[in-house]
Amino acid sequence: MMALRSYLFVAWLYGWMAICGILYLPTMLLPRVAAQRCIRLYAQIIRVGLKLICNIDTEIRGREHIPQGPFLYAGKH
């Protein structure tokens, strides 16, 4: 069952990646804010897939510590 859910999520991920990749091409001609909104929407769609298909909840911590200006994010994994 877990393998099936994994394959379904991979199909969901790549399907939306293809759809958004084509639909969001015009944002290259628009200001950066438009592209950032599209990327945020794509991330939300993927998070919905994680919840519905894989039953994985996501949690964002420390949002209040994000600086207002430019910064470099380095993830530890």
N, C-alpha and C positions, 0 to 999 in steps of 0.2 A: 504494500500500500504506500509506503514511504517513497519507493522508487517511482511509482506512478505519479504521486504528487510532485516529486522533483521534476519529472519530465513535463508535466503540465505547467509548472512554473517557468521552466526554461522556454517553453513554447510561448507563454504569456510575455515573458521578458523580451524575447527576440521579435515577437510579433509587434509589440508596442514600440520597440526600438525602430523597426522598419517604418511603421506608420508615422511616428513622431519625426523620424529622420527626414521623411519626405515632406510632411506637412510644415515642419519648422524651417525648411530651407529659406523661405522668404525673410525670416527674421535676421538673416545675415545682412540685409539691406537696411534694417531698422536699428534704432539705438540699442545699446547693450541691455537696457532694462527689459526690452521685449524678449530677448533671448533668455534672460535670467528667469522671467516669468514662465516661459515655455519649459525650461529645464526643471523648475519647481513643480510644475504640473506633471511632467513625466515622472519625477521622483514620487509624487503622491500616488500616481497610478500604479507604480511598481510596489509601493507599500501596501496598497489595497490588495494587490495580487498575493503578496506575502501573507496577509491576514486571511484572505478567503481560501487560498489554495493550500498554503503550508501551515496555517494556523500559528503564525509567528507574529507576536506583537513587537512593535518598535517603540523605543523610548528615547527622547532627546533630553539630555541633562546639561545643565550649565549654560543654557542659552543666554542667561543674564550676564555671563562673563565675556561674551563676544564683543570685541571692540567695535566702535562705530566706523573708524577709518579702515584703510587697507591693512591686511594682515596675511600672514602665511600660516596655513593650517597643516600640521604634520600629524597624521594618524599613527597610532601605535597598535600594531596587530601581531 
